[in-house]
Amino acid sequence: MKTILITSQKGGSGKTMLAAHLAVEAERTGDAPAWIIDADRQGTLTRWHERRKAETPQRGEVRLEKLMTALAALAGQGAAYCFIDTAPTISAQTAALIDLADLVVIPVRPSPSDL
């Protein structure tokens, strides 16, 4: 299973929607389940998932101190991807999540250009 972390210290950069869209597309095009985990206390990814009519991607509700065990369990169940949305901050929690990830995606808004 590939664990993909979407993180940025900036709020409003599109982390949550990127996590949701990547998970939906991975589920749609893949032959194995994709999961999402909302590691942001604001819970926007969780609220999105609760309103979603489709049953996939699946959402794991995991305490962060048990995340490593939970990721191993998901992999053992045949999950192909796990997308983790984070809070807009730099913290020890974010550093620990980065250590668990196979890939870290950092969305940024482009700066205005004079071109």
C-alpha positions as CSV (number, residue, x, y, z in Angstrom):
1,M,0.0,0.0,0.0
2,K,1.2,3.5,-0.8
3,T,0.6,6.1,1.9
4,I,0.3,9.6,0.5
5,L,0.4,12.6,2.8
6,I,-1.1,15.9,1.7
7,T,0.3,18.7,3.8
8,S,1.2,22.4,3.9
9,Q,1.6,25.0,6.6
10,K,-0.8,27.2,4.7
11,G,-4.5,26.9,5.1
12,G,-6.6,27.2,2.0
13,S,-4.0,25.6,-0.3
14,G,-6.4,22.8,-1.3
15,K,-5.1,20.0,0.8
16,T,-8.4,18.5,1.7
17,M,-9.9,18.6,-1.8
18,L,-6.7,17.3,-3.3
19,A,-6.8,14.3,-0.9
20,A,-10.5,13.7,-1.7
21,H,-10.0,13.9,-5.5
22,L,-6.9,11.8,-5.5
23,A,-8.6,9.1,-3.4
24,V,-11.7,9.1,-5.6
25,E,-9.6,8.8,-8.8
26,A,-7.4,6.1,-7.3
27,E,-10.5,4.1,-6.4
28,R,-12.1,4.7,-9.8
29,T,-9.1,3.7,-11.8
30,G,-7.6,1.0,-9.6
31,D,-8.4,-2.5,-8.8
32,A,-7.9,-2.2,-5.0
33,P,-9.5,0.0,-2.4
34,A,-8.3,3.5,-1.5
35,W,-8.7,4.9,2.0
36,I,-8.7,8.4,3.4
37,I,-7.7,9.5,6.9
38,D,-8.4,13.0,8.2
39,A,-5.6,14.1,10.5
40,D,-6.9,17.7,10.6
41,R,-9.0,18.6,13.7
42,Q,-11.2,20.8,11.5
43,G,-12.6,17.6,10.0
44,T,-13.3,18.9,6.6
45,L,-12.4,15.7,4.8
46,T,-14.5,13.7,7.3
47,R,-17.5,16.0,6.6
48,W,-17.0,15.6,2.9
49,H,-17.0,11.9,3.2
50,E,-20.1,11.8,5.4
51,R,-22.0,13.8,2.7
52,R,-20.7,11.7,-0.2
53,K,-23.3,9.3,-1.6
54,A,-20.7,6.8,-2.9
55,E,-19.3,4.3,-0.4
56,T,-15.8,4.7,-1.7
57,P,-13.2,5.7,-0.9
58,Q,-13.4,4.3,2.6
59,R,-12.5,6.5,5.6
60,G,-10.5,5.3,8.5
61,E,-11.0,7.0,11.8
62,V,-7.6,6.5,13.5
63,R,-6.0,8.1,16.5
64,L,-2.6,9.3,15.3
65,E,-0.7,7.4,17.9
66,K,-2.1,4.2,16.4
67,L,-1.6,5.2,12.8
68,M,1.3,2.9,12.0
69,T,-0.7,-0.1,13.2
70,A,-3.7,1.1,11.3
71,L,-1.8,1.5,8.1
72,A,-0.4,-2.0,8.4
73,A,-3.9,-3.3,8.9
74,L,-5.2,-1.5,5.8
75,A,-2.4,-2.9,3.8
76,G,-3.2,-6.4,5.1
77,Q,-6.8,-5.9,4.0
78,G,-5.6,-5.2,0.4
79,A,-5.8,-1.4,0.3
80,A,-3.8,0.1,-2.5
81,Y,-3.6,3.7,-1.3
82,C,-4.2,5.7,1.8
83,F,-4.4,9.5,1.5
84,I,-3.9,11.5,4.7
85,D,-5.1,15.1,5.0
86,T,-3.2,17.2,7.6
87,A,-3.8,20.4,9.6
88,P,-2.3,23.6,8.1
89,T,0.7,23.7,10.5
90,I,4.3,22.6,11.0
91,S,4.4,20.4,14.1
92,A,5.8,17.3,15.6
93,Q,2.7,15.5,14.4
94,T,3.3,16.6,10.9
95,A,6.9,15.4,11.1
96,A,5.7,12.0,12.4
97,L,3.2,11.7,9.5
98,I,5.9,12.6,7.0
99,D,8.0,9.8,8.3
100,L,5.2,7.3,7.7
101,A,4.5,8.5,4.1
102,D,5.6,7.0,0.9
103,L,4.9,10.3,-0.9
104,V,4.4,13.8,0.5
105,V,2.4,16.2,-1.7
106,I,2.6,19.9,-0.8
107,P,0.0,22.0,-2.7
108,V,0.9,25.7,-3.2
109,R,-1.0,28.5,-4.7
110,P,0.9,30.2,-7.5
111,S,2.1,33.7,-7.0
112,P,0.8,36.4,-9.3
113,S,3.0,36.9,-12.3
114,D,3.8,40.1,-14.2
115,L,4.3,38.1,-17.4
